[in-house]
Amino acid sequence: MPGETMTDTNLIYKDNTPDLRFELYRGRLVQQSIPTNIKNKICQFLLFKLQQYFSIQEDLELITLFNVGVRTGLDTSRVPDLMVCPQELWKVVGDRPGAAVLNFGEIPMLAIEVQENRADYLLKKAEYALIEIPEVWMVDPEQRRVRIWTSPNREDGYEHKDYFGEDVIVSAQFPDLDLTVDDILHPPSYATLMQEEVDANTVLQDEYSREWQKMALARSDYADLQEKYQELEELVHNELQEKAILLELLEEKGIDLEKELTPGEFAMLADDIEARKYEDYDSDIDCDPSAIEGNVEEGATDNQGTGEDSEFPRHEDYGSDLECDPNVTEGNA
């Protein structure tokens, strides 16, 4: 109950007032006032922005908490409006029975208070410095100011810096965080923030879809280019083959390249090129010895006793490019 002295160091208690919030101060439960609408909006905005910031930072596995206490003395614990701690630490606290309170040595990286009570503000400043929370934001809607406390281990406690209006908050813990005082003091509703997030995700999805379509078209174009390249490569190969054959034929026929060919010569040359393209260039053509031998014997039989010379098949009859084994011919003779 409010005002009841607490002796359980693990802060396991039931106050039977679920709609109220309490802090433990010097062994007694102190009821907290119901937050104003502007305080709720500021807290919701900062919760959203901090989690959004952490989600896009690959090396920051942090979580923003609310309604979670932090022990500041043997019989005292405070409940900052928001605080930031590593996800690993929060898992340890979450798995522990009893109230959600960070114990001694479990120090948050950042605590945020939206000021509504000056006396409370001064007490918390001293207690947070005592346990060395490295950074504390005090948001003051009445003064239209955000005061940031840092360096708690100084001899006289925290040093602070004040920010107003369009000043960009400079956080030692999160230097890339981009927030102004006006952003914090005039926050949009949580529903608006969520809708903006949905709209931003929709835009990103549309951009991704367009980029994917461009990539698909590029792949298709690349496949077409590959096919055309292969066709061109084959065409070039054929052209080079025809050129080589042409030069060979011109040399064989003794045609002077500087003289102009007649249409008839050109047509004959074109036919020779086509024929040569399909010709076997293997110089080691095997001949059939039995065919040659049969031809020799037939010629000898037809001319036997006639006194005429036997009509042996001449080498020219087999084509000028045919090379036969001379040993075979000699044996037949």
URFEN-V975097 format. One record per backbone hydrogen bond with DSSP energy under -1.0 kcal/mol. NH is the residue of the N-H (numbers start at 1). CO is the residue of the C=O. E is the energy in kcal/mol with one decimal. If there is no record, write none. Layout:
nh & co & e
NH & CO & E
NH & CO & E
This chain:
nh & co & e
3 & 29 & -1.7
4 & 1 & -2.4
6 & 27 & -3.4
11 & 8 & -1.9
20 & 17 & -1.8
23 & 30 & -2.2
24 & 77 & -1.1
25 & 28 & -3.2
27 & 75 & -3.4
28 & 25 & -1.2
30 & 23 & -3.5
32 & 21 & -3.4
40 & 36 & -2.1
41 & 37 & -2.4
42 & 38 & -2.5
43 & 39 & -2.6
44 & 40 & -2.6
45 & 41 & -2.4
46 & 42 & -2.6
47 & 43 & -2.5
48 & 44 & -2.3
49 & 45 & -2.7
50 & 46 & -2.6
51 & 47 & -2.0
52 & 48 & -2.4
53 & 49 & -2.4
54 & 50 & -2.5
55 & 51 & -1.9
60 & 57 & -1.4
62 & 60 & -1.3
63 & 85 & -2.2
65 & 83 & -3.5
69 & 100 & -2.6
70 & 78 & -2.6
71 & 102 & -3.3
72 & 76 & -1.7
73 & 76 & -1.6
77 & 24 & -3.0
78 & 70 & -2.4
82 & 112 & -1.8
83 & 65 & -1.9
84 & 110 & -2.5
85 & 63 & -1.9
87 & 61 & -2.3
90 & 86 & -2.0
91 & 87 & -2.0
92 & 88 & -1.5
93 & 89 & -2.1
94 & 90 & -3.0
95 & 91 & -1.9
96 & 93 & -1.1
101 & 99 & -1.6
102 & 69 & -2.7
106 & 103 & -2.2
107 & 105 & -1.1
109 & 84 & -2.5
110 & 84 & -1.2
111 & 135 & -1.8
112 & 82 & -3.1
113 & 137 & -2.9
115 & 139 & -2.8
121 & 117 & -2.2
122 & 118 & -2.2
123 & 119 & -2.0
124 & 120 & -2.4
125 & 121 & -1.8
126 & 122 & -1.6
127 & 123 & -2.2
128 & 124 & -3.0
129 & 125 & -1.8
130 & 126 & -1.7
131 & 127 & -1.6
133 & 128 & -2.2
136 & 149 & -2.0
137 & 111 & -2.6
138 & 147 & -3.1
139 & 113 & -3.1
140 & 145 & -3.1
145 & 140 & -2.0
146 & 163 & -2.1
147 & 138 & -2.6
148 & 161 & -2.6
149 & 136 & -3.2
150 & 159 & -2.7
154 & 151 & -1.2
157 & 154 & -1.6
159 & 150 & -2.5
161 & 148 & -1.6
163 & 146 & -2.0
167 & 164 & -2.7
169 & 179 & -3.3
177 & 174 & -1.7
181 & 167 & -1.5
182 & 165 & -2.3
184 & 180 & -1.6
185 & 181 & -2.8
186 & 182 & -2.0
193 & 189 & -2.1
194 & 190 & -2.4
195 & 191 & -2.3
196 & 192 & -2.5
197 & 193 & -2.0
198 & 194 & -2.3
199 & 195 & -2.8
200 & 196 & -2.5
201 & 197 & -2.3
202 & 198 & -2.3
203 & 199 & -2.3
204 & 200 & -2.2
205 & 201 & -2.4
206 & 202 & -2.4
207 & 203 & -2.5
208 & 204 & -2.6
209 & 205 & -2.5
210 & 206 & -2.4
211 & 207 & -2.6
212 & 208 & -2.5
213 & 209 & -2.2
214 & 210 & -2.4
215 & 211 & -2.3
216 & 212 & -2.4
217 & 213 & -2.5
218 & 214 & -2.5
219 & 215 & -2.2
220 & 216 & -2.1
221 & 217 & -2.9
222 & 218 & -2.4
223 & 219 & -2.2
224 & 220 & -2.2
225 & 221 & -2.6
226 & 222 & -2.4
227 & 223 & -2.1
228 & 224 & -2.6
229 & 225 & -2.5
230 & 226 & -2.3
231 & 227 & -2.1
232 & 228 & -2.7
233 & 229 & -2.9
234 & 230 & -2.3
235 & 231 & -2.3
236 & 232 & -2.8
237 & 233 & -2.3
238 & 234 & -2.4
239 & 235 & -2.5
240 & 236 & -2.6
241 & 237 & -2.2
242 & 238 & -2.7
243 & 239 & -2.3
244 & 240 & -2.3
245 & 241 & -2.3
246 & 242 & -2.7
247 & 243 & -2.4
248 & 244 & -2.0
249 & 245 & -2.7
250 & 246 & -2.7
251 & 247 & -2.0
252 & 248 & -2.4
253 & 249 & -2.7
255 & 250 & -2.2
259 & 256 & -1.4
266 & 262 & -2.7
267 & 263 & -2.3
268 & 264 & -2.5
269 & 265 & -2.5
270 & 266 & -2.1
271 & 267 & -2.2
272 & 268 & -2.4
273 & 269 & -2.0
274 & 270 & -2.0
275 & 271 & -2.4
276 & 272 & -2.6
277 & 273 & -1.8
279 & 276 & -1.1
285 & 283 & -1.1
292 & 288 & -1.5
293 & 289 & -2.6
294 & 290 & -2.5
295 & 291 & -1.9
296 & 292 & -2.0
297 & 293 & -2.3
298 & 294 & -2.0
299 & 295 & -2.0
300 & 296 & -1.9
301 & 297 & -2.2
302 & 298 & -2.1
303 & 299 & -1.1
304 & 301 & -1.1
306 & 303 & -1.4
312 & 310 & -1.7
318 & 315 & -1.2
319 & 316 & -1.9
322 & 319 & -1.7
329 & 325 & -1.4
330 & 326 & -2.4
331 & 327 & -2.0
332 & 328 & -1.8
333 & 329 & -2.0
